[in-house]
Amino acid sequence: MTRGLPGLGELSRPARLRPGARVAIVSPSGPVPAERLDAGLDVLRGWGLDPVVLPHVLDRHPEFGHLAGDDADRARDLTEAWCDPAVAAVMCARGGYGAQRMVDLVDWAAMREATAAYGRPKPFIGYSDITALHEAFATRMGVATLHGPMTATVAFVKDGPTQDSLRATLFEPESVRVLGLPTARTLVPGRAAGVTLGGCVSLLAAELGTPHARPSARGGLLAVEDTGEEAYRLDRLLTQLLRSGWLDGIAGIALGSWAGCGPYESEIRPVLLDRLGALGVPVVEELGFGHAATALTVPLGVPAVLDADAGTLTLDAPALV
């Protein structure tokens, strides 16, 4: 692990799962549809895992319908799941919105102590709004995480390749060292090495200026995507990251899906090329992760090589040990 501030280099990799492992399901963000959660739990059971649902996963906030219950309860679920020695991995039920409201209520000190006691961190899995927690695990814990599908999402319940990518990452991580779907293509040519980071562009921009934010993505391989951001809003988000200096010295960029952001070829792609092309680093588009029908699991906090010409992101080592 890199010395100094966590989150700025290679992070501590979690332990792989074994058959029969207990996986805790938490809901840090939006409300969870019960039927889809049940379907996702069946998928995990089919893998030979033992999923357990934390007490507040199916809660609804009494005033704000966009939240899965009270902020403190959602934070407590995450803390308790991570600190429970019987739990081998923590998986989010869905994204939406709400992680930023609860991230500072999580007992990070207790979670650091628990990790030290285990000797190895647990896999933490999620994407979308969970980006705020990926960043927190990096900067407050020094722990690598998995940008991957969540239990109560359509892709996880219905898409075979999405399930296969996560399952292989959790059980046989050496088998998924090279990431990329056939859709991947070059936006800016070249090849670069660095440590992976990223998530939703909107959440990364929202992290700027907060007390525990990563000060820079310098030297990193940034994997980003988003959903529901029209071209002008995506332009604004990327411009904010550029103007803040957060992208100064970035090594390379992998772009995922842009579901609901507008016509890709005529509106989104030109914005991405205009805002990111001037950085002079390799950029690959449509690598195959994020809010899409198929969503590959992308480890965050591990060293890798981005080959924009080949359309691949290759991990230097397996995501889990």
Residue frames relative to the residue before (quaternion, step in Angstrom):
aa qw qx qy qz dx dy dz
M 1.0000 0.0000 0.0000 0.0000 0.00 0.00 0.00
T 0.5130 -0.6440 0.4728 0.3139 3.56 -1.01 0.79
R 0.4193 -0.6951 0.5221 0.2615 3.57 -0.97 0.87
G 0.6612 0.4896 -0.3740 0.4281 3.56 -1.22 0.46
L 0.8069 -0.2424 0.1794 0.5079 3.56 -1.17 -0.53
P 0.4445 -0.6876 0.4970 0.2876 3.62 -0.74 0.97
G 0.7289 0.4495 -0.3130 0.4107 3.55 -1.22 0.48
L 0.6791 0.4956 -0.2972 0.4526 3.58 1.24 -0.17
G 0.7761 0.2034 -0.1488 0.5781 3.57 1.19 0.21
E 0.7697 -0.2863 0.2450 0.5154 3.53 -1.24 -0.48
L 0.2490 -0.7934 0.5458 0.1030 3.56 -0.89 1.01
S 0.6465 -0.5169 0.3947 0.3988 3.54 -1.31 0.25
R 0.3008 -0.7866 0.5155 0.1581 3.58 -0.64 1.12
P 0.4868 -0.6832 0.4651 0.2828 3.60 -0.98 0.85
A 0.5597 -0.5788 0.4786 0.3503 3.52 -1.37 0.19
R 0.5048 -0.6409 0.4880 0.3103 3.56 -1.07 0.74
L 0.4935 -0.6629 0.4820 0.2909 3.55 -1.27 0.39
R 0.2476 -0.7286 0.6200 0.1529 3.50 -1.31 0.51
P 0.6365 -0.5082 0.3878 0.4316 3.62 -1.13 0.39
G 0.7707 0.3155 -0.2652 0.4859 3.54 -0.98 0.93
A 0.4517 0.7034 -0.4477 0.3174 3.59 1.26 -0.12
R 0.3990 -0.7043 0.5391 0.2324 3.54 -1.11 0.75
V 0.1085 -0.7827 0.6124 0.0235 3.57 -0.88 1.04
A 0.2557 -0.7751 0.5624 0.1323 3.58 -0.71 1.09
I 0.2328 -0.7608 0.5941 0.1184 3.57 -0.96 0.94
V 0.0271 -0.7929 0.6083 -0.0256 3.56 -0.81 1.07
S 0.2227 -0.7675 0.5875 0.1275 3.55 -1.25 0.40
P 0.0798 -0.8588 0.5054 0.0253 3.60 0.21 1.25
S 0.7682 0.3939 -0.1655 0.4767 3.57 1.20 -0.46
G 0.8650 -0.0725 0.0744 0.4908 3.56 -0.51 -1.21
P 0.6867 -0.4912 0.3454 0.4097 3.58 -1.31 0.27
V 0.3487 -0.7702 0.5158 0.1381 3.52 -1.05 0.88
P 0.3712 -0.7084 0.5465 0.2485 3.63 -0.86 0.89
A 0.4677 -0.7345 0.4187 0.2578 3.56 -0.56 1.21
E 0.6653 0.5150 -0.3230 0.4333 3.60 0.88 -0.87
R 0.6748 0.4768 -0.3011 0.4762 3.57 0.96 -0.83
L 0.5948 0.5470 -0.3638 0.4633 3.57 1.08 -0.62
D 0.6475 0.5201 -0.3200 0.4558 3.57 0.91 -0.89
A 0.6468 0.5161 -0.3190 0.4621 3.58 0.99 -0.83
G 0.6581 0.5051 -0.3064 0.4669 3.58 1.00 -0.80
L 0.6244 0.5319 -0.3351 0.4636 3.56 1.05 -0.74
D 0.6242 0.5348 -0.3346 0.4609 3.58 1.06 -0.73
V 0.6104 0.5368 -0.3519 0.4641 3.60 1.05 -0.71
L 0.6747 0.4931 -0.2983 0.4611 3.59 0.87 -0.92
R 0.6407 0.5096 -0.3276 0.4716 3.56 0.99 -0.77
G 0.6265 0.5449 -0.3271 0.4511 3.57 1.10 -0.70
W 0.6455 0.4923 -0.3088 0.4956 3.57 1.25 -0.40
G 0.5487 -0.6233 0.3922 0.3958 3.58 1.27 -0.06
L 0.5013 0.6388 -0.4275 0.3973 3.56 1.25 0.42
D 0.3538 -0.7088 0.5738 0.2078 3.54 -1.34 0.35
P 0.0761 -0.8325 0.5472 0.0402 3.62 0.07 1.21
V 0.0790 -0.7710 0.6308 0.0382 3.55 -1.06 0.84
V 0.3083 -0.7632 0.5474 0.1511 3.56 -0.89 0.98
L 0.4045 -0.7239 0.5047 0.2402 3.57 -0.73 1.08
P 0.7071 -0.5439 0.2519 0.3751 3.60 -1.10 0.71
H 0.7921 0.3579 -0.1786 0.4611 3.62 0.93 -0.77
V 0.3244 0.7860 -0.4809 0.2137 3.60 1.23 0.22
L 0.7726 0.3395 -0.1782 0.5061 3.60 0.92 -0.84
D 0.3689 0.7389 -0.4850 0.2877 3.59 1.23 0.31
R 0.1803 -0.7254 0.6471 0.1499 3.53 -1.36 0.34
H 0.4675 -0.6648 0.4976 0.3030 3.57 -0.89 0.86
P 0.5020 -0.6985 0.4137 0.2984 3.63 -0.81 0.91
E 0.7707 0.3296 -0.1773 0.5157 3.58 1.16 -0.49
F 0.7841 0.2705 -0.1271 0.5440 3.58 0.97 -0.88
G 0.3148 -0.8077 0.4747 0.1522 3.54 -0.28 1.28
H 0.6215 0.5525 -0.3478 0.4330 3.59 1.22 -0.26
L 0.6796 0.4739 -0.2868 0.4811 3.61 1.26 0.01
A 0.3913 -0.6935 0.5547 0.2412 3.55 -1.13 0.75
G 0.8315 -0.1903 0.0754 0.5164 3.54 0.37 1.23
D 0.7562 -0.3924 0.3033 0.4269 3.50 -1.41 -0.15
D 0.5978 -0.5954 0.4016 0.3562 3.59 -1.05 0.81
A 0.6866 0.4958 -0.2917 0.4446 3.58 0.82 -0.99
D 0.6445 0.5184 -0.3248 0.4587 3.59 1.02 -0.75
R 0.6544 0.5044 -0.3178 0.4652 3.58 0.96 -0.83
A 0.6481 0.5063 -0.3111 0.4762 3.58 1.03 -0.78
R 0.6424 0.5284 -0.3218 0.4524 3.57 1.01 -0.83
D 0.6173 0.5458 -0.3458 0.4488 3.59 0.97 -0.78
L 0.6730 0.4890 -0.3044 0.4641 3.59 0.87 -0.93
T 0.6535 0.5178 -0.3167 0.4523 3.58 0.89 -0.90
E 0.6988 0.4761 -0.2798 0.4547 3.57 0.83 -0.98
A 0.6295 0.5308 -0.3398 0.4545 3.58 1.02 -0.75
W 0.6865 0.4859 -0.2881 0.4578 3.57 0.88 -0.94
C 0.7290 0.4491 -0.2391 0.4578 3.59 0.96 -0.84
D 0.5403 0.6181 -0.4046 0.4029 3.60 1.25 -0.21
P 0.3699 -0.7637 0.4773 0.2285 3.64 -0.47 1.09
A 0.6218 0.5457 -0.3488 0.4403 3.61 1.21 -0.33
V 0.6368 0.5260 -0.3181 0.4654 3.59 1.27 -0.32
A 0.2494 -0.8009 0.5330 0.1105 3.57 -0.79 1.06
A 0.7951 0.0394 -0.0118 0.6051 3.61 1.19 -0.42
V 0.2339 -0.7491 0.6045 0.1367 3.54 -1.25 0.54
M 0.0526 -0.8081 0.5859 -0.0314 3.56 -0.72 1.14
C 0.3795 -0.7238 0.5295 0.2275 3.57 -0.89 0.91
A 0.4936 -0.6728 0.4706 0.2869 3.56 -1.09 0.73
R 0.7700 -0.1846 0.1398 0.5945 3.58 1.02 -0.80
G 0.4930 -0.6298 0.5031 0.3276 3.56 -1.33 0.06
G 0.1440 0.7919 -0.5898 0.0659 3.55 -0.71 -1.12
Y 0.5538 -0.5514 0.4240 0.4577 3.55 -0.40 -1.25
G 0.5317 0.6512 -0.4551 0.2934 3.55 -1.12 0.66
A 0.5319 0.6528 -0.4135 0.3464 3.61 1.15 -0.45
Q 0.6381 0.5332 -0.3400 0.4393 3.59 0.99 -0.73
R 0.6379 0.5430 -0.3246 0.4392 3.58 1.11 -0.64
M 0.7790 0.3567 -0.1755 0.4848 3.59 1.06 -0.71
V 0.4807 0.7186 -0.4279 0.2637 3.60 1.19 -0.41
D 0.7083 0.4467 -0.2701 0.4752 3.61 0.99 -0.74
L 0.6185 0.5313 -0.3431 0.4663 3.60 1.29 -0.08
V 0.5030 0.6317 -0.4257 0.4083 3.58 1.29 -0.19
D 0.3923 -0.7074 0.5337 0.2467 3.59 -1.01 0.78
W 0.1508 -0.8370 0.5230 0.0562 3.55 0.25 1.31
A 0.6069 0.5550 -0.3619 0.4389 3.60 1.05 -0.65
A 0.6625 0.4905 -0.3038 0.4777 3.58 0.94 -0.88
M 0.6554 0.5112 -0.3134 0.4593 3.58 1.02 -0.76
R 0.6231 0.5172 -0.3429 0.4760 3.59 1.06 -0.65
E 0.6458 0.5182 -0.3143 0.4644 3.57 0.99 -0.84
A 0.6501 0.5134 -0.3147 0.4634 3.57 0.97 -0.84
T 0.6461 0.5192 -0.3194 0.4594 3.58 0.98 -0.84
A 0.6426 0.5162 -0.3196 0.4674 3.56 0.97 -0.82
A 0.6510 0.5188 -0.3136 0.4569 3.57 1.02 -0.78
Y 0.6661 0.4886 -0.3014 0.4762 3.59 1.03 -0.79
G 0.3766 -0.7258 0.4850 0.3101 3.57 1.08 -0.78
R 0.7825 0.0985 -0.0527 0.6126 3.60 1.25 -0.22
P 0.4480 -0.6993 0.4751 0.2909 3.65 -0.84 0.84
K 0.4912 -0.6340 0.5163 0.3004 3.52 -1.38 0.25
P 0.5492 -0.5579 0.4761 0.4005 3.61 -1.17 0.32
F 0.0823 -0.7497 0.6554 0.0406 3.55 -1.05 0.87
I 0.0917 -0.8476 0.5209 -0.0435 3.55 -0.58 1.23
G 0.4141 0.6799 -0.5426 0.2681 3.55 -0.98 0.91
Y 0.1100 -0.7736 0.6145 0.1087 3.56 -1.29 0.03
S 0.6675 0.4901 -0.3721 0.4193 3.59 -1.26 -0.27
D 0.8397 -0.0234 0.0469 0.5405 3.61 -0.73 -1.05
I 0.5539 0.6213 -0.3787 0.4047 3.58 1.23 -0.43
T 0.4001 0.7133 -0.4661 0.3375 3.59 1.29 -0.11
A 0.6291 0.5440 -0.3418 0.4376 3.61 0.97 -0.79
L 0.6852 0.4590 -0.2820 0.4902 3.59 1.06 -0.71
H 0.5741 0.5568 -0.3835 0.4618 3.61 1.08 -0.59
E 0.6668 0.4930 -0.2984 0.4725 3.56 0.92 -0.89
A 0.6536 0.5131 -0.3167 0.4574 3.58 0.99 -0.78
F 0.6347 0.5145 -0.3327 0.4710 3.60 0.97 -0.78
A 0.6524 0.5118 -0.3151 0.4616 3.58 1.04 -0.75
T 0.7923 0.3691 -0.1880 0.4480 3.57 0.64 -1.11
R 0.7480 0.3862 -0.2192 0.4933 3.61 1.08 -0.62
M 0.7771 0.3152 -0.1584 0.5212 3.57 1.19 -0.50
G 0.3226 -0.7460 0.5164 0.2699 3.59 1.10 -0.58
V 0.4967 0.6743 -0.3850 0.3879 3.56 1.23 0.62
A 0.3996 -0.6862 0.5607 0.2345 3.55 -1.01 0.88
T 0.1315 -0.7994 0.5853 0.0325 3.58 -1.06 0.82
L 0.4308 -0.6951 0.5183 0.2502 3.56 -1.33 0.13
H 0.2472 -0.7205 0.6338 0.1345 3.55 -0.77 1.13
G 0.3130 0.7729 -0.4749 0.2812 3.53 0.09 1.32
P 0.7233 -0.4666 0.2979 0.4127 3.57 -1.30 0.22
M 0.3451 -0.7465 0.5442 0.1660 3.52 -1.22 0.64
T 0.7103 -0.5429 0.2640 0.3620 3.51 -1.15 0.78
A 0.7986 0.2889 -0.1344 0.5106 3.59 0.87 -0.93
T 0.4823 0.6389 -0.4613 0.3828 3.59 1.01 0.78
V 0.6343 -0.5700 0.3703 0.3683 3.55 -1.15 0.67
A 0.6512 0.5306 -0.3312 0.4298 3.60 0.87 -0.90
F 0.6805 0.4851 -0.3051 0.4567 3.58 0.91 -0.85
V 0.6952 0.4866 -0.2782 0.4499 3.57 0.96 -0.86
K 0.8276 0.3084 -0.1033 0.4576 3.58 0.92 -0.93
D 0.7347 0.4464 -0.2491 0.4459 3.62 1.05 -0.58
G 0.4353 -0.7379 0.4646 0.2240 3.56 -0.60 1.18
P 0.6853 0.4801 -0.3071 0.4535 3.64 0.77 -0.93
T 0.6102 0.5383 -0.3507 0.4635 3.60 1.09 -0.66
Q 0.6616 0.4939 -0.2946 0.4812 3.56 0.94 -0.92
D 0.6656 0.5239 -0.3109 0.4311 3.58 0.88 -0.95
S 0.6423 0.5371 -0.3259 0.4390 3.58 0.98 -0.83
L 0.6918 0.4552 -0.2841 0.4832 3.58 0.88 -0.90
R 0.6501 0.5261 -0.3315 0.4368 3.57 0.88 -0.89
A 0.6661 0.4906 -0.3056 0.4715 3.59 0.90 -0.88
T 0.6372 0.5297 -0.3325 0.4503 3.60 0.97 -0.81
L 0.7033 0.4771 -0.2687 0.4533 3.58 0.94 -0.86
F 0.7961 0.3272 -0.1507 0.4863 3.59 0.90 -0.92
E 0.8051 0.1017 -0.0144 0.5841 3.60 0.99 -0.84
P 0.0497 -0.8727 0.4844 0.0370 3.60 0.70 1.06
E 0.5964 0.5702 -0.3765 0.4212 3.61 1.11 -0.48
S 0.6350 0.5481 -0.3310 0.4322 3.61 1.21 -0.37
V 0.7490 0.3286 -0.2015 0.5389 3.62 1.23 -0.20
R 0.1719 0.8083 -0.5356 0.1736 3.54 0.77 1.09
V 0.7354 0.3393 -0.2021 0.5506 3.60 1.15 -0.62
L 0.1066 -0.8207 0.5612 0.0059 3.58 -0.55 1.21
G 0.4882 0.6459 -0.4988 0.3095 3.54 -1.09 0.79
L 0.2859 -0.7374 0.5894 0.1648 3.54 -1.06 0.84
P 0.6668 -0.5005 0.3588 0.4197 3.61 -1.22 0.26
T 0.5675 0.6050 -0.3828 0.4068 3.61 1.21 -0.36
A 0.5359 0.6647 -0.4018 0.3309 3.62 1.15 -0.55
R 0.0910 0.7804 -0.6135 0.0793 3.55 -1.05 0.85
T 0.6158 -0.5899 0.4014 0.3341 3.51 -1.29 0.43
L 0.1688 -0.7408 0.6397 0.1162 3.55 -0.99 0.88
V 0.7481 -0.0124 0.0104 0.6633 3.56 1.07 -0.86
P 0.4067 -0.7559 0.4497 0.2470 3.62 -0.56 1.07
G 0.4943 0.6675 -0.4880 0.2683 3.53 -1.32 0.33
R 0.3153 -0.7193 0.5958 0.1677 3.50 -1.40 0.09
A 0.0525 0.8119 -0.5765 0.0753 3.59 -0.89 0.89
A 0.2553 -0.7467 0.5965 0.1466 3.53 -1.26 0.57
G 0.2546 0.7540 -0.5788 0.1777 3.55 -1.13 0.66
V 0.5507 -0.5733 0.4795 0.3718 3.54 -1.34 -0.20
T 0.4647 -0.7175 0.4510 0.2566 3.57 -0.80 1.01
L 0.0952 0.7447 -0.6573 0.0650 3.52 -1.25 0.67
G 0.4199 0.7507 -0.4648 0.2100 3.57 -1.23 0.06
G 0.0953 0.7607 -0.6389 0.0641 3.48 -1.36 -0.52
C 0.7784 -0.2520 0.2308 0.5267 3.56 -1.02 -0.85
V 0.5154 -0.6467 0.4695 0.3094 3.58 -0.90 0.95
S 0.6613 0.5302 -0.3192 0.4238 3.59 0.89 -0.90
L 0.6781 0.4732 -0.2964 0.4779 3.60 1.00 -0.76
L 0.6210 0.5285 -0.3474 0.4629 3.59 1.03 -0.69
A 0.6538 0.4947 -0.3114 0.4804 3.58 1.00 -0.80
A 0.6608 0.5168 -0.3063 0.4500 3.58 1.02 -0.80
E 0.6061 0.5696 -0.3493 0.4315 3.60 1.19 -0.46
L 0.5264 0.6603 -0.4140 0.3398 3.59 1.13 -0.58
G 0.8215 0.2475 -0.1907 0.4770 3.56 -0.92 0.92
T 0.5603 0.5830 -0.4091 0.4230 3.60 1.22 -0.06
P 0.6951 -0.5573 0.2569 0.3745 3.60 -1.07 0.72
H 0.7970 0.2817 -0.1474 0.5135 3.60 0.96 -0.79
A 0.3173 0.7838 -0.4868 0.2191 3.58 1.21 0.39
R 0.5348 -0.5710 0.5151 0.3501 3.53 -1.21 0.59
P 0.4075 -0.7596 0.4423 0.2475 3.63 -0.58 1.04
S 0.8084 -0.0103 0.0551 0.5859 3.57 1.11 -0.56
A 0.3641 -0.6974 0.5680 0.2417 3.53 -1.28 0.45
R 0.2488 0.8189 -0.4884 0.1700 3.58 1.29 0.24
G 0.8338 0.1964 -0.1744 0.4855 3.54 -0.92 0.99
G 0.6183 0.5935 -0.3311 0.3947 3.57 1.25 -0.17
L 0.3772 -0.6358 0.6088 0.2879 3.49 -1.43 0.14
L 0.1925 -0.8289 0.5214 0.0627 3.55 -0.31 1.29
A 0.1073 -0.7712 0.6267 0.0316 3.57 -0.75 1.14
V 0.1048 0.8309 -0.5321 0.1248 3.59 -0.37 1.22
E 0.0583 0.7473 -0.6592 0.0598 3.49 -1.31 0.61
D 0.0205 -0.7933 0.6055 0.0603 3.56 -1.29 -0.09
T 0.2409 -0.7535 0.5919 0.1545 3.54 -1.33 0.08
G 0.8465 0.2244 -0.1529 0.4579 3.55 -1.16 0.67
E 0.5494 0.5828 -0.4156 0.4310 3.59 1.20 0.38
E 0.3466 -0.7427 0.5326 0.2114 3.59 -0.49 1.15
A 0.7209 -0.4808 0.2760 0.4159 3.56 -1.23 0.50
Y 0.6864 0.4803 -0.3122 0.4481 3.61 0.86 -0.85
R 0.6484 0.5036 -0.3274 0.4677 3.59 1.08 -0.65
L 0.6203 0.5221 -0.3336 0.4810 3.55 1.08 -0.73
D 0.5993 0.5510 -0.3367 0.4731 3.57 1.08 -0.78
R 0.6753 0.5044 -0.2891 0.4539 3.58 0.89 -0.97
L 0.6612 0.5103 -0.3089 0.4550 3.59 0.93 -0.88
L 0.6811 0.4736 -0.2890 0.4778 3.57 0.87 -0.92
T 0.6331 0.5274 -0.3300 0.4605 3.56 1.02 -0.75
Q 0.6242 0.5329 -0.3378 0.4607 3.58 1.03 -0.73
L 0.6584 0.4952 -0.3082 0.4758 3.59 0.94 -0.85
L 0.6508 0.5085 -0.3101 0.4709 3.57 1.06 -0.76
R 0.7006 0.4844 -0.2798 0.4430 3.58 0.78 -1.01
S 0.6494 0.5276 -0.3162 0.4471 3.57 1.09 -0.68
G 0.4628 -0.6769 0.4418 0.3640 3.58 1.24 -0.44
W 0.4060 0.7484 -0.4510 0.2677 3.57 1.32 -0.02
L 0.7236 0.4251 -0.2390 0.4885 3.59 1.10 -0.66
D 0.4064 0.7121 -0.4840 0.3058 3.62 1.22 0.04
G 0.8413 0.1813 -0.1433 0.4886 3.56 -0.88 0.96
I 0.3354 0.7372 -0.5140 0.2827 3.58 1.21 0.30
A 0.4252 -0.7323 0.4720 0.2454 3.61 -0.97 0.80
G 0.7769 -0.1848 0.1600 0.5802 3.59 1.00 -0.82
I 0.2594 -0.7770 0.5622 0.1140 3.55 -1.27 0.42
A 0.1291 -0.7535 0.6413 0.0652 3.54 -1.02 0.95
L 0.1907 -0.7982 0.5669 0.0715 3.55 -0.74 1.09
G 0.2576 -0.7710 0.5670 0.1331 3.54 -0.98 0.90
S 0.7897 -0.2992 0.2376 0.4800 3.55 -1.00 -0.87
W 0.1924 -0.7617 0.6107 0.0992 3.55 -1.30 0.49
A 0.0206 0.8517 -0.5208 0.0549 3.53 0.88 1.07
G 0.8504 0.1363 -0.1179 0.4943 3.56 -0.92 0.92
C 0.5235 0.6492 -0.4041 0.3758 3.57 1.23 0.35
G 0.6745 -0.4456 0.3077 0.5017 3.59 1.24 -0.09
P 0.7027 -0.4342 0.3248 0.4606 3.60 -1.25 0.14
Y 0.4382 -0.7449 0.4334 0.2554 3.56 -0.59 1.14
E 0.7352 0.4538 -0.2678 0.4265 3.58 0.61 -1.09
S 0.7641 0.4018 -0.2126 0.4577 3.59 0.90 -0.88
E 0.8072 0.2761 -0.1355 0.5038 3.61 1.08 -0.58
I 0.7522 0.4117 -0.2370 0.4567 3.58 0.70 -1.06
R 0.6645 0.5199 -0.3163 0.4336 3.59 0.81 -0.95
P 0.6567 0.4996 -0.3414 0.4501 3.66 0.85 -0.75
V 0.6307 0.5183 -0.3401 0.4669 3.61 1.05 -0.71
L 0.6553 0.5142 -0.3140 0.4556 3.59 0.90 -0.91
L 0.6725 0.4898 -0.2978 0.4681 3.57 0.92 -0.88
D 0.6624 0.5155 -0.3051 0.4498 3.58 0.94 -0.88
R 0.7458 0.4200 -0.2292 0.4636 3.58 0.82 -1.00
L 0.7841 0.3506 -0.1721 0.4823 3.61 0.95 -0.84
G 0.5716 0.6322 -0.3758 0.3639 3.57 1.12 -0.59
A 0.6591 0.5381 -0.3064 0.4267 3.56 1.06 -0.77
L 0.5305 0.6342 -0.4134 0.3814 3.61 1.22 -0.21
G 0.3605 -0.7759 0.4557 0.2460 3.57 1.24 -0.38
V 0.5761 0.5552 -0.3897 0.4562 3.59 1.14 0.63
P 0.6246 -0.5383 0.3878 0.4120 3.61 -1.16 0.41
V 0.0228 -0.7778 0.6280 -0.0069 3.56 -1.05 0.85
V 0.0929 -0.7684 0.6315 0.0463 3.56 -0.84 1.02
E 0.2151 -0.7887 0.5653 0.1105 3.59 -0.96 0.85
E 0.8433 0.1928 -0.1641 0.4741 3.51 -1.35 0.51
L 0.1301 0.8310 -0.5265 0.1232 3.56 0.94 0.93
G 0.5563 -0.6537 0.3686 0.3570 3.60 1.15 -0.53
F 0.6170 0.5015 -0.3891 0.4651 3.60 0.90 0.84
G 0.6293 0.5557 -0.3955 0.3724 3.55 -1.24 0.39
H 0.7811 -0.3262 0.2646 0.4620 3.53 -1.25 -0.60
A 0.4088 0.6979 -0.4769 0.3441 3.56 0.50 1.19
A 0.6871 -0.4707 0.3444 0.4332 3.56 -1.29 0.23
T 0.7524 0.1557 -0.1054 0.6313 3.55 1.18 -0.68
A 0.0225 -0.8142 0.5785 -0.0436 3.56 -0.72 1.08
L 0.2797 -0.7635 0.5628 0.1488 3.55 -0.43 1.23
T 0.4446 -0.6458 0.5476 0.2921 3.55 -1.24 0.51
V 0.0918 -0.7986 0.5948 0.0109 3.58 -0.74 1.11
P 0.3268 -0.7444 0.5442 0.2072 3.62 -0.58 1.06
L 0.1892 -0.7671 0.6055 0.0953 3.56 -1.05 0.83
G 0.7642 0.3338 -0.2624 0.4855 3.55 -0.88 0.99
V 0.6319 0.5012 -0.3424 0.4819 3.60 1.23 0.37
P 0.5205 -0.6359 0.4588 0.3378 3.62 -1.07 0.62
A 0.0568 0.8006 -0.5884 0.0983 3.55 -0.98 0.88
V 0.3155 -0.7016 0.5991 0.2219 3.53 -1.39 0.11
L 0.2007 -0.7629 0.6065 0.0994 3.54 -0.87 1.02
D 0.0635 -0.7726 0.6316 0.0106 3.56 -0.79 1.07
A 0.2349 -0.8138 0.5176 0.1215 3.56 -0.10 1.30
D 0.6219 0.5448 -0.3480 0.4420 3.59 1.11 -0.54
A 0.7244 0.4034 -0.2281 0.5103 3.58 1.01 -0.82
G 0.3807 -0.7408 0.4714 0.2900 3.58 1.24 -0.40
T 0.5787 0.5823 -0.3670 0.4374 3.57 1.04 0.81
L 0.1738 -0.7019 0.6766 0.1394 3.49 -1.39 0.47
T 0.0748 -0.8293 0.5536 -0.0162 3.57 -0.45 1.24
L 0.3484 -0.7508 0.5301 0.1842 3.56 -0.69 1.12
D 0.4791 -0.6684 0.4870 0.2941 3.56 -0.99 0.84
A 0.7829 0.0591 -0.0047 0.6193 3.57 1.16 -0.65
P 0.6414 -0.5105 0.3725 0.4350 3.63 -1.12 0.37
A 0.5939 -0.6100 0.3991 0.3405 3.56 -1.10 0.76
L 0.7729 0.2004 -0.1032 0.5931 3.58 1.10 -0.74
V 0.3562 -0.7442 0.5270 0.2035 3.55 -1.14 0.57
